[in-house]
């Protein structure tokens, strides 16, 4: 019985499928389903395009941030190099000060006693602090000059190095140094108004040795005359 019903249904269905109206209806249903599915695909595609556009904007934003960071890194590297150069320079200056401090310790007791009024304290730091003061530089120059004029030149080399170092360091404390070393050359004709004649010198003639350079102000005024031998 069921078999007969199934066969009848199938036969009726086959007949119906040959009906043009049924065929058109099936096509319409199929097309509607395709359009619906295609609409879903298009909506999904639009969402993905929006996501891609958003990600591209983020990428461009990140590129700008990276560019800004690279510029900052370049500036920081330049500052670090400048700081490193300055640090190396300061270390070199400090090493020179240490060497001079050690050299001063090797001077005679008489000389060290005389310098106590100029260099107070017992450390390199205090030695530097005292040495860069103009009054102490001027006093040191006067002391060296007196030693030379008294014929005591055995320690002149150390004392001269001491004076030149602190004179130079003092100049660095100003954008434009207030003083500069007086220019004097060997074989130059001695002039009483510019130089001081050292012990055991001729009355006149050419300069044979520069024992202690003097210095002048930035406007050319002579502050200390160079001590020379003729």
C-alpha positions as CSV (number, residue, x, y, z in Angstrom):
1,X,0.0,0.0,0.0
2,X,2.7,2.4,0.9
3,X,4.7,1.4,-2.1
4,X,1.8,2.3,-4.3
5,X,1.5,5.7,-2.6
6,X,5.2,6.4,-3.0
7,X,5.1,5.6,-6.6
8,X,2.0,7.8,-7.1
9,X,3.7,10.7,-5.3
10,X,6.9,10.4,-7.4
11,X,4.9,10.2,-10.6
12,X,2.9,13.3,-9.6
13,X,6.0,15.1,-8.7
14,X,7.7,14.3,-12.0
15,X,4.7,15.6,-13.8
16,X,4.7,18.8,-11.7
17,X,8.4,19.4,-12.4
18,X,7.6,19.5,-16.1
19,X,5.1,22.3,-15.5
20,X,6.6,25.7,-16.7
21,X,5.1,27.5,-13.7
22,X,6.7,25.1,-11.3
23,X,10.0,25.3,-13.1
24,X,9.9,29.1,-12.9
25,X,9.0,29.0,-9.3
26,X,11.9,26.7,-8.5
27,X,14.3,29.0,-10.4
28,X,13.0,32.0,-8.5
29,X,13.5,30.3,-5.2
30,X,17.0,29.2,-6.2
31,X,17.9,32.7,-7.4
32,X,16.5,34.2,-4.3
33,X,18.7,31.9,-2.2
34,X,21.7,32.7,-4.3
35,X,21.1,36.4,-4.0
36,X,20.7,36.1,-0.3
37,X,24.0,34.2,0.0
38,X,25.7,36.6,-2.3
39,X,24.4,39.5,-0.2
40,X,26.0,37.9,2.8
41,X,29.3,37.5,1.0
42,X,29.2,41.1,-0.1
43,X,28.5,42.3,3.4
44,X,31.3,40.1,4.7
45,X,33.6,41.6,2.0
46,X,32.6,45.1,3.0
47,X,33.4,44.4,6.6
48,X,36.8,42.9,5.7
49,X,37.6,46.0,3.5
50,X,36.7,48.2,6.4
51,X,39.0,46.1,8.7
52,X,41.8,46.3,6.1
53,X,41.4,50.1,5.8
54,X,41.5,50.4,9.6
55,X,44.6,48.3,9.8
56,X,46.3,50.3,7.1
57,X,45.5,53.5,9.0
58,X,47.1,51.9,12.1
59,X,50.1,50.9,10.1
60,X,50.6,54.4,8.8
61,X,50.1,55.8,12.3
62,X,52.7,53.3,13.6
63,X,55.1,54.3,10.8
64,X,54.8,58.0,11.9
65,X,55.5,57.0,15.5
66,X,58.5,54.9,14.5
67,X,59.8,57.9,12.4
68,X,59.4,60.2,15.4
69,X,61.2,57.7,17.7
70,X,64.0,57.4,15.2
71,X,64.4,61.2,15.1
72,X,64.4,61.2,19.0
73,X,66.9,58.3,19.0
74,X,69.2,60.2,16.6
75,X,69.0,63.3,18.8
76,X,69.7,61.3,22.0
77,X,72.7,59.6,20.3
78,X,74.1,63.0,19.4
79,X,73.6,64.2,23.0
80,X,75.2,61.0,24.3
81,X,78.2,61.5,21.9
82,X,78.6,65.1,23.1
83,X,78.3,64.0,26.7
84,X,80.8,61.2,26.1
85,X,83.2,63.6,24.4
86,X,82.9,66.1,27.3
87,X,83.3,63.3,29.8
88,X,86.5,62.1,28.1
89,X,87.8,65.6,28.1
90,X,87.0,66.1,31.7
91,X,88.7,62.8,32.6
92,X,91.8,63.9,30.6
93,X,91.8,67.2,32.5
94,X,91.3,65.4,35.8
95,X,94.2,63.0,35.0
96,X,96.4,66.0,34.2
97,X,95.4,67.6,37.5
98,X,96.2,64.4,39.4
99,X,99.6,64.2,37.7
100,X,100.3,67.8,38.7
101,X,99.1,67.2,42.2
102,X,101.5,64.2,42.5
103,X,104.3,66.4,41.0
104,X,103.7,69.1,43.6
105,X,104.1,66.5,46.4
106,X,107.6,65.9,45.1
107,X,108.6,69.5,45.4
108,X,111.0,70.6,48.2
109,X,109.6,71.2,51.6
110,X,110.5,74.8,51.4
111,X,108.5,75.2,48.1
112,X,105.5,73.2,49.4
113,X,105.4,75.3,52.5
114,X,105.4,78.5,50.4
115,X,102.6,77.1,48.2
116,X,100.4,76.3,51.2
117,X,98.9,79.8,51.1
118,X,97.9,79.1,47.5
119,X,96.9,75.5,47.5
120,X,94.9,74.6,50.7
121,X,93.6,71.2,51.6
122,X,95.0,67.7,51.0
123,X,93.1,66.3,48.1
124,X,93.1,66.6,44.3
125,X,89.6,68.1,44.4
126,X,90.7,70.9,46.8
127,X,93.9,71.3,44.7
128,X,91.7,72.0,41.6
129,X,89.3,74.3,43.5
130,X,92.1,76.5,44.8
131,X,94.1,76.4,41.5
132,X,91.3,77.8,39.3
133,X,90.9,80.9,41.4
134,X,92.3,84.0,39.7
135,X,93.9,85.4,42.9
136,X,95.8,82.1,43.4
137,X,96.9,82.0,39.8
138,X,98.3,85.5,40.1
139,X,100.0,84.6,43.4
140,X,101.5,81.5,41.9
141,X,102.9,83.6,39.0
142,X,104.4,86.0,41.5
143,X,106.0,83.1,43.4
144,X,107.5,81.6,40.3
145,X,108.8,85.0,39.2
146,X,110.5,85.6,42.6
147,X,112.0,82.1,42.5
148,X,113.5,82.8,39.1
149,X,114.8,86.3,40.1
150,X,116.4,84.7,43.2
151,X,118.2,82.2,41.0
152,X,116.1,79.2,42.2
153,X,115.2,77.5,38.9
154,X,115.5,73.8,39.9
155,X,111.8,73.4,40.2
156,X,110.7,75.9,37.6
157,X,109.5,73.2,35.2
158,X,106.9,71.8,37.6
159,X,105.8,75.3,38.8
160,X,105.5,76.5,35.2
161,X,103.4,73.5,34.2
162,X,101.2,74.2,37.3
163,X,100.7,77.9,36.3
164,X,99.9,77.1,32.6
165,X,97.4,74.4,33.5
166,X,95.4,76.5,35.9
167,X,95.7,79.6,33.7
168,X,94.1,77.6,30.9
169,X,91.4,76.1,33.1
170,X,90.5,79.5,34.5
171,X,90.0,80.8,31.0
172,X,87.5,78.0,30.3
173,X,85.2,79.3,33.0
174,X,84.3,82.2,30.7
175,X,82.7,82.2,27.2
176,X,85.5,84.6,26.2
177,X,88.6,84.3,28.4
178,X,89.6,87.5,30.2
179,X,93.3,87.0,29.8
180,X,95.7,85.4,27.4
181,X,99.4,84.5,27.4
182,X,101.7,87.2,26.3
183,X,103.3,86.5,22.9
184,X,107.1,86.4,23.1
185,X,109.6,84.7,20.8
186,X,113.2,83.7,21.1
187,X,115.7,86.0,19.3
188,X,113.2,88.8,19.6
189,X,114.8,92.1,20.7
190,X,114.3,92.6,24.4
191,X,112.0,95.5,25.4
192,X,112.0,96.9,29.0
193,X,108.3,98.0,28.6
194,X,107.2,94.4,27.7
195,X,109.5,92.0,29.5
196,X,111.4,91.4,32.7
197,X,115.1,90.7,32.5
198,X,116.0,87.6,34.5
199,X,119.1,87.0,36.6
200,X,122.4,86.6,34.7
201,X,121.1,88.5,31.7
202,X,122.8,91.0,29.5
203,X,121.7,94.7,29.6
204,X,120.3,94.5,26.1
205,X,120.1,92.2,23.2
206,X,117.9,89.4,21.9
207,X,115.9,87.0,24.0
208,X,117.6,83.7,24.4
209,X,115.1,82.0,26.8
210,X,111.6,82.5,28.0
211,X,111.6,81.5,31.7
212,X,108.0,82.5,32.6
213,X,105.4,83.7,30.2
214,X,103.4,86.7,31.3
215,X,99.8,87.4,30.4
216,X,97.7,90.3,29.1
217,X,94.0,91.3,29.3
218,X,91.7,90.7,26.4
219,X,92.0,94.4,25.5
220,X,95.8,94.1,25.3
221,X,96.8,95.6,28.6
222,X,99.9,93.9,30.1
223,X,99.0,92.3,33.4
224,X,102.2,90.3,34.0
225,X,105.4,90.9,32.0
226,X,107.1,87.7,30.7
227,X,110.4,86.9,32.5
228,X,113.1,86.3,29.9
229,X,116.8,85.9,29.7
230,X,119.0,87.9,27.3
